[in-house]
Amino acid sequence: MNKREIGNKGEAMAASFLENKGIIILERNYQKRFGEIDIIGKEGNILLFIEVKYRKNESFGYPLESIGYFKRERIKKL
């Protein structure tokens, strides 16, 4: 599988996991000029912006470590 296929598989797994937790998926791969949000969901009255990071194992670092200041700022602009 190439990187895009792996990413799509990871996003599908994440969406399924979230739906099983009762989260309503509103949008996947939401794109605008500033970038993309992988999943937009809703839990009750809370809107969720979800960044999906696939890691084969923890030797590549924890997913949260890959969401730095600039990525958070880009998500805010979206």
ZIRA-V757655 format. One record per residue. N is the residue number from 1. RES is the residue in one small letter. OMEGA is omega in radians with two decimals (999 if undefined). D_CENTER is the distance of its C-alpha to the mean C-alpha in whole Angstrom. Layout:
{{N;RES;OMEGA;D_CENTER} {N;RES;OMEGA;D_CENTER}}
//
This chain:
{{1;m;3.07;20} {2;n;-3.07;18} {3;k;-3.12;15} {4;r;3.11;14} {5;e;3.09;15} {6;i;3.11;13} {7;g;3.12;10} {8;n;3.12;11} {9;k;3.12;12} {10;g;3.12;9} {11;e;3.09;7} {12;a;3.10;10} {13;m;3.14;11} {14;a;3.14;8} {15;a;3.11;9} {16;s;3.11;12} {17;f;-3.13;12} {18;l;3.12;11} {19;e;3.09;14} {20;n;3.09;16} {21;k;3.10;15} {22;g;3.14;17} {23;i;3.11;13} {24;i;3.11;14} {25;i;-3.14;11} {26;l;-3.05;13} {27;e;3.01;11} {28;r;3.14;9} {29;n;3.11;8} {30;y;-3.07;10} {31;q;3.02;12} {32;k;-3.09;15} {33;r;-3.06;17} {34;f;-3.11;16} {35;g;-3.04;12} {36;e;2.96;9} {37;i;-3.04;6} {38;d;-3.12;4} {39;i;2.97;5} {40;i;-3.11;8} {41;g;-3.14;10} {42;k;3.07;13} {43;e;-3.04;15} {44;g;3.12;19} {45;n;-3.07;19} {46;i;3.07;16} {47;l;-3.07;13} {48;l;3.04;10} {49;f;-2.95;7} {50;i;3.06;4} {51;e;-3.11;2} {52;v;3.09;3} {53;k;3.11;7} {54;y;3.06;10} {55;r;3.11;13} {56;k;3.07;16} {57;n;-3.05;18} {58;e;3.12;18} {59;s;3.07;20} {60;f;-3.12;17} {61;g;3.12;17} {62;y;-3.11;14} {63;p;-3.12;10} {64;l;-3.14;11} {65;e;-3.10;14} {66;s;3.12;12} {67;i;-3.11;11} {68;g;-3.10;14} {69;y;-3.06;16} {70;f;3.09;16} {71;k;3.11;12} {72;r;3.12;12} {73;e;3.11;15} {74;r;3.11;13} {75;i;3.11;11} {76;k;3.14;14} {77;k;-3.13;16} {78;l;999;13}}
//
